[in-house]
Amino acid sequence: MEEWFHALGNSVDTIILADWLSARLDRTAAEPMYRQVLELMQQAILTGQLAPGTKLPSSRTLAIDLGIARNTVLHVYDQLTAEGYVNSTTGSGTYVADTAPRDGAAKKAKAGETKAPCTISRRGARLIAQAGVSPKQWGAFMPGVPDVAEFPARTWSRLQARLWKRASPDLLTYAPGGGYRPLRRALSDYLRVARSVKCQPDQIIITTGIHQSIDLAVRLLADFGDRAWVEDPCYWGARSVLQSSGLTLVPIPVDEEGLNPAARDMIEPPRIALVTPSHQYPLGMVMSLARRRALLEFARQHKVWIIEDDYDSEFRYGSRPLSSLQGLDDAGQVIYVGSLGKMLYPGLRMGYMVVPEELVDTFRIGVAELYREGQLMQQAVLTEFILDGHLTSHVRRMRGLYGERRELLINAIRARFGDTLAVRGDEAGLHFVLELPQFVDDRAVAADALAAGVVTRPLVNYFMNRDEALRGLMLGYACVPNDQIAPHFATLADVMEQTIPLVVSA
């Protein structure tokens, strides 16, 4: 290809250049001719086909040879000049610039020499290797996802249109530290009643969700290498945030009463403890009052910051939502974090944290400095949504719907397997765990299920201590229409029976 261009003196052969360009232009494409010619010229210069110092044909000549408008070629030359590909001198012409790196170590690779591998940081490699994110975020039986099809979009759209009609500049700029104050006031009223959280509006910091809330707390309260207690098993996303922040993770097992640290775990107190006391993720148990009080006292004595992740406690079936751990805290050691994604829709990317009063200024400055928050218009819409009573009614309606789907899925399990496989953690939330025998490779079952069109997560992936890991499947029922639960579970059951031959149908 290099031999297409013949330098005559220091000038490129205009006919050959025009032929080379014409052969590669798609005159029927939607992409503008200007963009096509520009990218082809850039390619020729970067690959050395147009050598440094080569004089390009005049814009008029090249335009005639290509059969395009001269202004198109002029725009191409102007852009090449602006980006440093060519040098243009009035009265002299346009010449290809020398774009080769000046560093002697950046010489052309020898023929046959392989490209050096791309390397990332050690913590980056660990993050990617342990990533739990799924390529599919919707469908049976994706855990932790609400039914976004049931979201009252018309109501939301009406409120949004009303606000846009009278939008002030304050709603279109960066958010003040902590977020939209009317929303913080509305959330504080809601949390005091619904979750027994002790807070004032100023203690609430609006974030993009639980990930950002945890990230902000860790950045402001912990240093690289500090120890952090995490429940084992725990939510992989929160674990990734803590690990990528440079903390040393200490897995603490859970039992039927929740977090259960051993005496050896308490010898060296952590800087942070991340817990899900109202609905342990992923197993679903509730931390007992005795364990809550013990954890709070331990935190008070050793200055441990507790991050309480209250991710879906609004959805309890057969009983009222439980009180928060933060509501028992008299020492100001608990940072309460929550999200509106599961109550409304995940794409809203709206969460909140309640911080102790002495940390309010620190967190307000921190969130503004690190993340340069915005979305004030969405925060204003959400405020109206809450104040008009739509949030409470929507949560009440979805709690009933999710409860129905939970029963349908449990009935489908019992109809197929009887009592052979246990269900745990079904008292609340948007998912439960279907236990499998310990000899089963639940990752293989999940992979086979995905190939059959059913999404589920292997329980083993949530454990840090794999030797003690239980085997099971996380089944989310919230986003599956009632009439699709039984057929989708039938597909999953077929996969399970092929993979687990010792499971006997009822």
Helices and strands as residue ranges (DSSP letters): G 2-4, E 7-8, E 11-12, H 14-24, H 33-46, H 59-66, H 70-82, E 86-89, E 93-96, G 104-106, H 122-129, G 148-150, H 153-165, G 169-171, H 181-194, G 201-203, E 204-207, H 210-221, E 227-232, H 236-244, E 248-255, E 258-259, H 263-267, E 272-275, H 289-302, E 305-309, G 326-328, E 334-339, G 346-348, E 351-354, G 357-359, H 360-371, H 376-387, H 390-417, E 423-424, E 431-435, H 442-451, E 457-458, G 459-462, G 466-468, E 472-476, H 482-499
